[in-house]
Each structure stands twice: as C-alpha cells, then as structure tokens.
Amino acid sequence: MTAAVDVAGDDLVEGDRVELVVGAPAHGGHCVARLGGEYGRVVFVRHALPGERVTVEITELHRGYLRADAVEVHEASPDRVAAPCPYAHPGGCGGCDVQHVAPRAQRDWKTAVVRDLLARLGGLSGERIDALDPTVRELPGGPLGWRSRIRYAVDAADRPGLLKHRSHEVVPIDFCRIAHPRLHELDITARTWPGVDAVEAVASTGGDVTVLARRSAAPDESVLAEADGETSLIAGSPEVREVAAGREWQVPADSFWQIHPAAADTLVTAVLDLLDPQPGEICWDLYGGAGLFAAAVAARTGARTTVVESSPVGVAAARRNLADVPGVEVVAAKVDAALARRRITGPVDLVVLDPPRSGAGARVVRAVAAAQPRAVVYVACDPAALARDIKTFAGAGWRVESFRAYDCFPMTQHVECVALLVTDDVTVT
Ligand SMILES: C[S@@+](CC[C@H](N)C(=O)[O-])C[C@H]1O[C@@H](n2cnc3c(N)ncnc32)[C@H](O)[C@@H]1O
C-alpha cells in the first residue's frame, strides 16, 4: 500500500509505503517525520535528509513510533549526494548511516543531534549550548578509508560481510569503503571462511596489519575454547604498533584502540587543552584502555596517575606500555567497583572519564563528583550517554565549562565528544 502525506498510519504494516516530509535528524542515524500532522505518530526515517519529501517503506512497527527507509526521493535536499559505497542503501549494509549526505552536512547533522541531546537529556539551555559551541569538527584524512579496525561477520555460506541495519543478516561485500586502504589489499572478502564466525582486521598507525579469525565456543568444545570462543592469528602479529601522544604503543590487535588514525592524537590534545594538567596534580584515568590519556597527563604532571581498566588485555597493555612512565599505577577493576570498594581513593585533582557507549552512569558520576577533583574531562563516544551523565553531574553541583565534538566516524551517525566539567564546591585543603 502507498498512502499520502497526511495519513495517521494506524493500520500500516511492515512493507507499506507512505509519502512523508522529513524533519530534523535524531540520535541513531535517522531523521524524524510524523504521520498525520504535527502531533502524529513519529517515524524514524533512514536514508533521508531534513526537509526532503520522500516515499518511505515501513521497516518496523512499535507502540509509540515506526521505523522506515526512504526508498524514493521526490524533493531532494541540496545536501544529498550519491553514496560512494554501492552497499549503502535501504536493505543493504547497515554500517554507515549518512553516505547519502555531503561530508560538511554530515557534520551539521551530528552537531544538530549533539545540541538536541545536550538540551533534552543534559538539561542545558539553548543559550548555554550556544556558548559551548558543540560544532562537530572535521578530522584530517577525508570521509573514506579511515576505519583502521573492522570486523566482518561470516554468513551460513561462509562468506564474510557486514551486517544489515538492526539485523544479524550478513551482506557480502567486496570491500568496505570506509576501511583503511591497507585493509582493502587483504583477501578477506575474496574467500570463504568455513568454521569461522567473524574475521577481524587491523591496520595500525605504525604500519602493521593483523588479521584474526574468531570462532564461537561450541557447547561440546567448552573445555578447549575460552568463554568467548577461540581466536586464530591469520596474518601479521598479535600486537600492532600504534603511534600517538608522541609515543609508540604495542597494542594487542583485539584490544581497544581509537579507530580513526587521527583520533588518538586529536583526543589527547583536547584532553590536555581542557584539563590543563599542572605539575604535581594527581590524576585518575578511568576506563583507561592501554593508558593513552594517562601517559599524556603524567608527562605534564610528573605525579601519581592511576589507570582503571577492566579488560585483562587492556590492563596488560597499559602495564607494558606505561612501565617507563614514573608514578603510573594500573588497577585491574571495573570503575564502579574500584570506586565503591575504595581500591582508588582521593585526594585526586584531575579525572579523565572515557567509558564505553553505555556511559559512566549515575553511581560512577556521583563517586567521581564526591572525590572533589579540580576538573573532570569526559570523553564520550555516545553523546546521549554523555548528556545523561552531564545531568547527573549537574545534580551534584557540577557544570559543563567547555565542550568539543569531533567527526571521528565519518559516514556513520557516530560522533566523539569531549566535555570539561567543573564545580565551585571543591573544598580546598
Ligand atoms: C572507550 S574505551 C577508552 C580507552 C582509552 N581511554 C583510549 O582512549 O584508548 C573504554 C575502555 O573501558 C574499558 N571498560 C569497559 N567497561 C569498563 C568498566 N566498567 N570498568 C573499567 N573499564 C571498562 C574497555 O575495556 C575499554 O578499554
């Protein structure tokens, strides 16, 4: 069924087509439209741009909203471009969300999303958001060929590919356009992978390339396989060399490292600019990974710096990479447990928080605020989680003093934000 713009949409089913005018972008890689007027049902539309008149195909029905893909464009935005990737279309690869958007307009899109989240979830006024200027900044290197780490899923016919949006279905591909050119040269996608669930490839800033194959633990093999399956090294070395913050790093190919080749240095610069570490200041680097921010801060402070990291490979990497940095201690623990069980205790002057997508959460935020550091820098890969945590900080008397946003993930909906939080209530001892 294809319906006109003003239908309420109560009797729609998946696969139905409706004509719509698309509104503002929202968190999640889609724009918001409404069926049946201003107060009608919300439709989250992928593959469209604000202001466009499109025909959408309904992909999911939910109680309060629908999801849909724009399948025909009747009035195109001036920011619309042809997607550089042939797999970026409705029903195709779900890895990228904004291939159809001009790169400058992708950053405008993400800026609008960050502003909306800071207001709606973070509780910041429009005036305060204007003053913080969360304009998303470009990283060097262009919108393609930046992805230094990629995970291909393997389908039932043993072919590698990337997943459809909100699906476990594998889309076989020749190569991923946003992947680093050194990863295009590998033959991963030209062959089949019997008995393998996923193939991971890394092209490091130090010039190394590593390929790992993962196999889930079968129930009858649990004695041999680790809990999360087995990993075999297909090419390269199990550790790769990364270059960042004026140092060389040896990082296990399967542990966390910033994905965009320019991200580590960009974020280190932002953290140092905002935190302004002074000699003698004590720092916690929470969710520290291999210790990227700890190394940079400790070089300024020359004082005690504590990394808290829960992944065993991350802890081992931090201990090895920071062995030559005086005053650095690496605590193997979950951040909330380390704070609650007083495995790390104050006094502390500076805190770096760089949690995974779920954010630090209220318990960690309250414990950090209670420790009364001079300043907290929050590095966030999910602006919604950041905005929620900003609101918790505000409840404890803290405010956002400075804010930066970076396009560390071009062609996707993702954006990296860095917020400086301060309070006037620090007790001077
Ligand atoms: C976004 S990464 C940041 C790593 C590091 N700051 C960097 O930029 O390289 C988040 C890190 O937190 C770790 N992690 C996730 N949950 C954690 C938790 N509850 N407690 C401690 N570390 C955690 C992950 O293993 C990962 O290394």
The ligand as an SDF file (V2000), in Angstrom:
LIG
                    3D

 27 29  0  0  0  0  0  0  0  0999 V2000
   36.1800    3.9310   25.0140 C   0  0  0  0  0  0  0  0  0  0  0  0
   37.4460    2.8680   25.5750 S   0  0  0  0  0  0  0  0  0  0  0  0
   38.6600    4.0450   26.1070 C   0  0  0  0  0  0  0  0  0  0  0  0
   40.0620    3.5310   26.2580 C   0  0  0  0  0  0  0  0  0  0  0  0
   41.1540    4.5980   26.3690 C   0  0  0  0  0  0  0  0  0  0  0  0
   40.7550    5.7290   27.1710 N   0  0  0  0  0  0  0  0  0  0  0  0
   41.6060    5.0580   24.9790 C   0  0  0  0  0  0  0  0  0  0  0  0
   41.1810    6.1330   24.5280 O   0  0  0  0  0  0  0  0  0  0  0  0
   42.3760    4.3280   24.3460 O   0  0  0  0  0  0  0  0  0  0  0  0
   36.7360    2.2600   27.0460 C   0  0  0  0  0  0  0  0  0  0  0  0
   37.6160    1.3090   27.8320 C   0  0  0  0  0  0  0  0  0  0  0  0
   36.9310    0.9830   29.0420 O   0  0  0  0  0  0  0  0  0  0  0  0
   37.0600   -0.4070   29.3040 C   0  0  0  0  0  0  0  0  0  0  0  0
   35.8910   -0.7130   30.1360 N   0  0  0  0  0  0  0  0  0  0  0  0
   34.6240   -1.0000   29.7490 C   0  0  0  0  0  0  0  0  0  0  0  0
   33.8210   -1.0970   30.8260 N   0  0  0  0  0  0  0  0  0  0  0  0
   34.5960   -0.8610   31.9200 C   0  0  0  0  0  0  0  0  0  0  0  0
   34.3370   -0.7960   33.3110 C   0  0  0  0  0  0  0  0  0  0  0  0
   33.1120   -0.9930   33.8010 N   0  0  0  0  0  0  0  0  0  0  0  0
   35.3610   -0.5050   34.1340 N   0  0  0  0  0  0  0  0  0  0  0  0
   36.6120   -0.3030   33.6450 C   0  0  0  0  0  0  0  0  0  0  0  0
   36.9120   -0.3380   32.3300 N   0  0  0  0  0  0  0  0  0  0  0  0
   35.9230   -0.6100   31.4770 C   0  0  0  0  0  0  0  0  0  0  0  0
   37.1400   -1.0510   27.9470 C   0  0  0  0  0  0  0  0  0  0  0  0
   37.8170   -2.2920   28.0470 O   0  0  0  0  0  0  0  0  0  0  0  0
   37.9280   -0.0040   27.1450 C   0  0  0  0  0  0  0  0  0  0  0  0
   39.3100   -0.2380   27.2330 O   0  0  0  0  0  0  0  0  0  0  0  0
  1  2  1  0
  2  3  1  0
  2 10  1  0
  3  4  1  0
  4  5  1  0
  5  6  1  0
  5  7  1  0
  7  8  2  0
  7  9  1  0
 10 11  1  0
 11 12  1  0
 11 26  1  0
 12 13  1  0
 13 14  1  0
 13 24  1  0
 14 15  1  0
 14 23  1  0
 15 16  2  0
 16 17  1  0
 17 18  1  0
 17 23  2  0
 18 19  1  0
 18 20  2  0
 20 21  1  0
 21 22  2  0
 22 23  1  0
 24 25  1  0
 24 26  1  0
 26 27  1  0
M  CHG  2   2   1   9  -1
M  END
$$$$
